């Protein structure tokens, strides 16, 4: 299984971006997609997750970010609205994937840089 996250870039404060996390390989079902961010010099922290249609958000993105998924495309999305300079970070997706046979496993994708200018 491989994960690819993309959609990052440079945006002005107040702008928006949509990140995508695409999984490929031996996949029966994606159980959960989590998004994390890591700013320079800081620890990686939870941003949002979606599991079975239910979503959770970190307090600092609630009301601005929306997590969604398209199971047919094995893709998760993070719609990021009203971006702030403090949202600047590398964003990673983490997924729990069930293979056709065997137990579910967790996978990390490579990050995508989001930079918000003031």
C-alpha positions in Angstrom: 0.0 0.0 0.0 1.2 3.5 -0.8 -0.1 6.8 0.3 0.3 10.1 -1.5 -0.7 13.4 -0.1 -0.8 16.5 -2.3 -2.5 19.8 -2.6 -0.3 21.9 -0.4 1.0 25.3 -1.5 1.4 28.9 -0.7 -1.8 30.9 0.1 -2.6 34.2 1.6 -4.2 34.5 5.0 -7.9 33.9 4.7 -7.5 31.7 1.7 -8.2 28.0 1.2 -6.6 24.8 0.0 -7.8 21.3 -0.4 -5.5 18.5 0.5 -5.9 15.0 -0.9 -4.6 11.7 0.4 -4.7 8.9 -2.2 -4.1 5.3 -1.3 -3.2 2.6 -3.8 -2.3 -1.0 -3.6 -3.8 -4.0 -1.9 -6.9 -2.4 -0.4 -10.2 -3.8 0.6 -11.4 -0.8 2.6 -10.0 2.3 4.2 -11.3 2.3 7.8 -10.0 5.7 8.8 -8.1 8.7 7.5 -6.4 11.0 9.9 -4.6 14.3 9.2 -1.7 15.6 11.2 0.4 18.7 10.9 4.0 19.5 11.9 5.3 23.0 12.1 9.0 23.9 12.1 10.4 22.9 15.5 7.2 21.5 16.8 5.8 18.1 17.4 3.4 16.5 14.9 -0.2 17.1 16.1 -3.6 15.8 15.2 -5.7 17.9 12.9 -8.7 15.9 11.8 -10.0 12.4 11.2 -12.9 10.7 9.4 -14.1 7.2 10.2 -17.3 5.7 8.9 -18.6 9.1 8.0 -17.9 10.5 11.5 -15.4 13.3 11.8 -13.3 14.8 14.6 -11.3 18.0 14.7 -8.6 19.6 16.7 -10.0 22.7 18.5 -7.7 25.0 16.4 -9.3 24.0 13.1 -12.9 23.4 14.2 -15.3 25.3 12.0 -12.6 26.0 9.4 -11.4 22.6 8.1 -13.6 19.8 6.8 -12.4 16.1 6.4 -14.1 13.9 3.9 -13.5 10.7 2.0 -14.4 9.1 -1.3 -14.2 5.4 -0.7 -14.6 4.5 -4.3 -11.5 6.4 -5.1 -9.6 5.4 -1.9 -9.1 9.1 -1.3 -9.4 11.4 1.7 -9.7 15.1 1.6 -9.0 18.0 3.9 -10.7 21.2 2.9 -8.9 24.0 4.6 -10.8 27.3 4.8 -10.0 30.6 6.4 -6.4 29.7 6.6 -4.2 31.5 9.1 -0.4 32.0 9.2 -0.3 29.7 12.2 -1.7 26.9 10.0 1.7 26.8 8.2 3.1 23.3 8.5 3.7 20.1 6.7 0.5 18.1 6.6 0.5 14.3 6.7 -2.2 11.7 6.2 -2.4 8.6 8.2 -4.8 5.8 7.2 -6.0 2.5 8.6 -6.4 0.2 5.7 -8.0 -3.3 5.6 -6.5 -5.6 3.0 -8.5 -8.2 1.2 -7.0 -10.8 3.5 -5.5 -10.2 6.9 -5.7 -7.5 9.6 -5.9 -3.8 9.1 -2.7 -1.8 9.2 -1.8 1.8 9.6 0.1 3.8 6.9 1.7 7.2 6.8 1.9 9.3 3.7 4.7 11.7 2.8 3.7 15.2 3.9 2.7 18.2 1.8 3.8 21.7 2.7 1.2 24.3 3.5 2.4 27.9 3.8 0.0 30.7 4.8 1.4 34.3 4.4 0.0 37.2 6.4 
